[in-house]
Amino acid sequence: MSVTTNDQRTITNPATLHDPTPFGYSHAASAPGELVFIGGQYASDSTGAVAPGDFAAQVELSFTNLRLALEGAGLGFEHVVRLGSYIVEHDLAKLEVLGKNLHAAFGDRLPAQTLSGVAALALPGMLFEIDAVAVRPAG
Protein backbone atom coordinates (compact mmCIF):
# COMPACT_ATOMS: atom_id res chain seq x y z
CA MET A 1 0.00 0.00 0.00
CA SER A 2 1.17 3.48 -0.81
CA VAL A 3 0.28 6.04 1.85
CA THR A 4 1.63 9.57 1.86
CA THR A 5 0.76 12.13 4.49
CA ASN A 6 1.46 15.80 5.02
CA ASP A 7 -0.25 18.37 7.26
CA GLN A 8 -3.15 18.73 4.82
CA ARG A 9 -3.94 15.31 3.30
CA THR A 10 -3.38 11.58 3.53
CA ILE A 11 -3.32 9.94 0.10
CA THR A 12 -3.87 6.16 -0.02
CA ASN A 13 -3.36 3.79 -2.96
CA PRO A 14 -3.71 0.19 -1.72
CA ALA A 15 -1.41 -2.39 -3.31
CA THR A 16 -4.50 -4.58 -3.76
CA LEU A 17 -5.78 -2.12 -6.42
CA HIS A 18 -4.16 -0.91 -9.64
CA ASP A 19 -1.85 2.14 -9.58
CA PRO A 20 -4.18 5.00 -10.55
CA THR A 21 -1.56 7.76 -10.62
CA PRO A 22 -0.75 7.47 -14.34
CA PHE A 23 -4.44 8.22 -14.92
CA GLY A 24 -4.32 11.37 -12.76
CA TYR A 25 -5.93 10.35 -9.49
CA SER A 26 -5.56 8.44 -6.23
CA HIS A 27 -7.97 5.87 -4.79
CA ALA A 28 -8.55 7.67 -1.47
CA ALA A 29 -7.76 10.98 0.18
CA SER A 30 -8.60 12.21 3.65
CA ALA A 31 -7.79 15.12 5.93
CA PRO A 32 -8.85 16.52 9.30
CA GLY A 33 -10.71 19.83 9.27
CA GLU A 34 -13.58 21.71 7.62
CA LEU A 35 -14.83 20.63 4.18
CA VAL A 36 -14.88 23.32 1.49
CA PHE A 37 -16.83 22.64 -1.71
CA ILE A 38 -15.70 24.38 -4.89
CA GLY A 39 -18.38 24.59 -7.56
CA GLY A 40 -17.74 23.74 -11.19
CA GLN A 41 -14.97 25.78 -12.75
CA TYR A 42 -14.74 26.10 -16.51
CA ALA A 43 -12.86 28.18 -19.07
CA SER A 44 -14.69 31.39 -18.21
CA ASP A 45 -13.61 34.95 -18.77
CA SER A 46 -14.29 37.74 -16.25
CA THR A 47 -17.94 37.99 -17.41
CA GLY A 48 -18.65 34.25 -17.10
CA ALA A 49 -18.66 33.72 -20.85
CA VAL A 50 -16.85 30.68 -22.21
CA ALA A 51 -13.41 31.84 -23.30
CA PRO A 52 -12.42 30.89 -26.83
CA GLY A 53 -10.00 28.02 -27.30
CA ASP A 54 -9.66 24.33 -27.96
CA PHE A 55 -10.02 21.60 -25.35
CA ALA A 56 -6.44 21.96 -24.04
CA ALA A 57 -6.83 25.72 -23.60
CA GLN A 58 -10.15 25.23 -21.82
CA VAL A 59 -8.67 22.68 -19.41
CA GLU A 60 -5.74 24.96 -18.60
CA LEU A 61 -8.00 27.96 -17.93
CA SER A 62 -10.37 25.78 -15.87
CA PHE A 63 -7.45 24.77 -13.63
CA THR A 64 -6.45 28.44 -13.32
CA ASN A 65 -10.00 29.27 -12.26
CA LEU A 66 -10.02 26.34 -9.82
CA ARG A 67 -6.80 27.66 -8.28
CA LEU A 68 -8.32 31.15 -7.99
CA ALA A 69 -11.48 29.76 -6.35
CA LEU A 70 -9.36 27.81 -3.87
CA GLU A 71 -7.23 30.88 -3.13
CA GLY A 72 -10.42 32.88 -2.56
CA ALA A 73 -11.27 30.41 0.20
CA GLY A 74 -7.74 30.67 1.63
CA LEU A 75 -6.72 27.27 0.24
CA GLY A 76 -4.55 25.74 -2.47
CA PHE A 77 -4.30 22.58 -4.54
CA GLU A 78 -2.60 20.88 -1.58
CA HIS A 79 -5.91 21.04 0.32
CA VAL A 80 -7.99 19.26 -2.37
CA VAL A 81 -9.08 15.72 -1.52
CA ARG A 82 -11.58 15.07 -4.34
CA LEU A 83 -12.18 16.25 -7.89
CA GLY A 84 -15.04 15.78 -10.31
CA SER A 85 -14.09 16.25 -13.97
CA TYR A 86 -16.57 16.51 -16.82
CA ILE A 87 -15.45 16.14 -20.45
CA VAL A 88 -17.67 16.64 -23.49
CA GLU A 89 -17.18 13.75 -25.94
CA HIS A 90 -14.46 12.17 -23.81
CA ASP A 91 -11.65 10.23 -25.54
CA LEU A 92 -8.11 9.11 -24.71
CA ALA A 93 -6.50 12.21 -26.23
CA LYS A 94 -8.56 14.39 -23.89
CA LEU A 95 -7.64 12.16 -20.96
CA GLU A 96 -3.97 12.79 -21.76
CA VAL A 97 -4.53 16.57 -21.69
CA LEU A 98 -6.36 16.30 -18.37
CA GLY A 99 -3.62 14.10 -16.90
CA LYS A 100 -0.94 16.63 -17.84
CA ASN A 101 -2.84 19.40 -16.05
CA LEU A 102 -3.55 17.22 -13.00
CA HIS A 103 0.13 16.36 -12.59
CA ALA A 104 1.12 20.02 -13.09
CA ALA A 105 -1.29 21.09 -10.32
CA PHE A 106 -0.86 18.20 -7.86
CA GLY A 107 2.48 16.56 -8.65
CA ASP A 108 2.52 12.99 -7.36
CA ARG A 109 -0.03 13.72 -4.57
CA LEU A 110 -3.14 13.31 -6.69
CA PRO A 111 -6.57 13.60 -5.04
CA ALA A 112 -9.36 11.10 -5.49
CA GLN A 113 -11.21 11.84 -8.72
CA THR A 114 -14.18 10.78 -10.80
CA LEU A 115 -14.20 11.62 -14.50
CA SER A 116 -17.50 11.72 -16.35
CA GLY A 117 -17.88 11.84 -20.10
CA VAL A 118 -20.91 13.99 -20.93
CA ALA A 119 -22.90 14.99 -24.01
CA ALA A 120 -22.94 18.69 -23.09
CA LEU A 121 -22.26 21.11 -20.25
CA ALA A 122 -24.14 24.20 -19.00
CA LEU A 123 -23.14 26.70 -21.71
CA PRO A 124 -22.63 26.38 -25.45
CA GLY A 125 -18.95 25.89 -26.25
CA MET A 126 -18.01 24.44 -22.85
CA LEU A 127 -15.82 21.37 -23.35
CA PHE A 128 -14.58 20.82 -19.77
CA GLU A 129 -15.59 21.53 -16.17
CA ILE A 130 -14.02 20.61 -12.84
CA ASP A 131 -15.26 20.81 -9.24
CA ALA A 132 -13.45 20.07 -6.00
CA VAL A 133 -13.79 19.21 -2.34
CA ALA A 134 -11.01 20.67 -0.21
CA VAL A 135 -10.28 20.52 3.50
CA ARG A 136 -9.42 23.57 5.58
CA PRO A 137 -6.87 22.28 8.11
CA ALA A 138 -8.07 21.98 11.69
CA GLY A 139 -6.61 24.35 14.17
NORLINNOR-V123362 format. One record per backbone hydrogen bond with DSSP energy under -0.5 kcal/mol. CO is the residue of the C=O (numbers start at 1). NH is the residue of the N-H. E is the energy in kcal/mol with one decimal. If there is no record, write none. Layout:
{{CO/NH/E} {CO/NH/E}}
This chain:
{{1/3/-0.6} {2/13/-2.9} {4/11/-3.0} {9/6/-1.9} {9/11/-0.5} {10/30/-2.0} {11/4/-2.3} {12/28/-1.5} {13/2/-2.4} {14/17/-1.7} {18/20/-0.8} {20/23/-1.8} {20/25/-1.1} {21/24/-1.5} {26/113/-0.6} {28/12/-2.5} {30/10/-2.9} {32/138/-0.6} {34/136/-3.5} {36/38/-0.5} {36/134/-3.3} {37/39/-0.6} {38/132/-2.0} {41/130/-2.1} {42/44/-2.5} {43/51/-3.6} {45/48/-1.5} {49/45/-2.5} {54/58/-2.3} {55/59/-2.6} {56/60/-2.3} {57/61/-2.3} {58/62/-2.3} {59/63/-2.3} {60/64/-1.9} {61/65/-2.6} {62/66/-2.3} {63/67/-2.5} {64/68/-2.3} {65/69/-2.3} {66/70/-2.5} {67/71/-2.8} {68/72/-2.1} {69/73/-1.0} {70/73/-0.9} {70/75/-2.9} {71/74/-1.9} {76/79/-2.1} {77/80/-1.6} {79/135/-2.2} {81/112/-1.9} {82/133/-2.5} {83/114/-1.8} {84/131/-2.4} {85/116/-3.0} {86/129/-1.7} {87/90/-0.8} {87/118/-2.6} {91/95/-1.9} {92/96/-1.9} {93/97/-1.6} {94/98/-2.5} {95/99/-2.8} {96/100/-2.0} {97/101/-1.8} {98/102/-2.6} {99/103/-2.5} {100/104/-1.9} {101/105/-2.0} {102/106/-2.9} {103/107/-2.0} {106/109/-1.9} {108/110/-0.7} {111/26/-1.8} {112/83/-2.1} {114/85/-2.5} {116/87/-2.3} {118/89/-1.9} {123/126/-1.9} {127/88/-2.2} {129/86/-2.7} {130/41/-3.3} {131/84/-2.1} {132/38/-3.2} {133/81/-2.8} {133/82/-1.7} {134/36/-3.2} {135/137/-0.6} {136/34/-1.6}}
